[in-house]
Amino acid sequence: MYPVWEGLFIHSAMFVAIVSAFHVLASHLTVAAAWFNLYLERRAVYEDRPELYVYLKRSALGLLVFAYVFGAMAGVGIWQTTTAANPRGISTLIHNFVLYWGSEWYMFLIDVVGIIAYYYTFERVSPKTHLRLAWILALGGTGTLTIIVGILSFKLTPGLWFETGASLNGFFNPTFWPQLFMRFALMFTITAAWALLIVTGLPNGYFARERIIRIAAVMGLGGLAVALSIWFFWYDPTLPAHAKTILRSPAIPPITFTVIIGGLIATFLGLLFALVMPRRQHQIIALGAMLVLFAAIFGAERTREVIRKPDIIAGYMSSNQLVFNDLPARGIQREEQPLNETGMLGSLPFLPRPDQISVAATSASSHQVAMGRVLVIQQCAACHNVSNQTAITVFDQRLALRSLAQLLERRKMTTAPKIETYLNGIGAFPYMHPVIGTPEERAAMALYLEYFLQQQHAPQPQAQARR
């Protein structure tokens, strides 16, 4: 096993979600914006409409700075956060899809070089040559999207990979095609908001302004309608039963759906307003649409990750990085039973030495509580707040996302014996795997959680200082 990164103030999975949502906004924008710019440039070339180049050049500069610089930085952030949060999960994806990742990076290289060449060759090469660069940029971005969707969808629906162990079967899994087309459609809605932001920033005398606004609005509304249709009639029916159960369970708070639905409605109304009243468009409205879309994307991407719980790779690897299913084609065996017999502590890389332990335990030895803390972090920190590192103190109260302490208090499990009974019973829930380890290790986990609960109600040092 690898060391566990809890996160800071919020658990590690939320760091991944925040970085991923921004990257999705930027990366999806690069693909559809390339196709939208290609459409406008074809009209500029074959209909002799040079005024469209004013928009195209401004849009290309914006994409170069926002989508490719900051979006690429967010891409690096995804690798950093996912590797730190779930290294065994990333390792599995790399080992299964190493050639696919290599192809995706090659496509991304085409994107990066392509946008630079595309922007800096305006008015320096012939219009038809520049149009060919637009084609390369659009196709390169689409290739990147296709490969990434295949790998991401594998995590939810590995499909025939369980039987064959073949990466190609994992790539072309049951949700690959519906997710690919759904994302591709939604990209044009994101690009519509981007186009409105760019064109409203051009001088008022720009006479192609209203025409571009109407084209963008129609494209965005069409993309939204297609994406929602694919969700209801194609993507949702292909989801496994477990994912549908999670989708309708308390694991996803109502506020998430409120953000997603509210964002889509606001986007629809904004694009409809742009279509009907293009002269009333303002850059502030377009910027608001981008922010609303970011919130909706964050909710949607978070939901897509949650419906896979409690697994990082559905049916194969749990969120705490343990393999719980055999994969005969790869010679891989499940790890739960051996670890229940030999214990988890022997597989963890870092354990506190007795001379490093300073836990003020009352009902048990400090060593037991310290070992319990290590085990709780390894098994629970991927989804829950399990220590004070991932909590914020506000007005003398500790606030934490998915606090395990609050969960135990709601279920009246506040003493070590009760907590141990609860830990032994976990496994009957649709979104939690059984606790792994020996009875002695589960007892240590219960002792730590009792101690952790007590710490939540202890007076805070800041509060004591004020008194």
Secondary structure, DSSP 8 states (H G I E B T S, - for coil): ------BSSSBHHHHHHHHHHHHHHHHHHHHHHHHHHHHHHHHHHHTT-TTHHHHHHHHHHHIIIIIIIIHHHHHHHHHHHHHHH-HHHHHHHHHHHHHHHHHHHHHHHHHHHHHHHHHHTTTTS-HHHHHHHHHHHHHHHHHHHHHHHHHHHHHH--TTHHHH--HHHHHS-TTHHHHHHHHHHHHHHHHHHHHHHHHTTS-TT-TTHHHHHHHHHHHHHHHHHHHHHHIIIIIHHHS-HHHHHHHTSTTS-HHHHHHHHHHHHHHHHHHHHHHH-GGG--HHHHHHHHHHHHHHHHHHHHHHHHTTTTEEETTTEETTS-B-S-BGGGTB--SHHHHHHH-SGGG-S----GGG-----SSS-HHHHHHHHHHHHHHHTTTSB-SGGG-EEETTEEE-TTBHHHHHHHTT--SHHHHHHHHHHTTSSTT-----S-HHHHHHHHHHHHHHHHHHTS--HHHHHH-
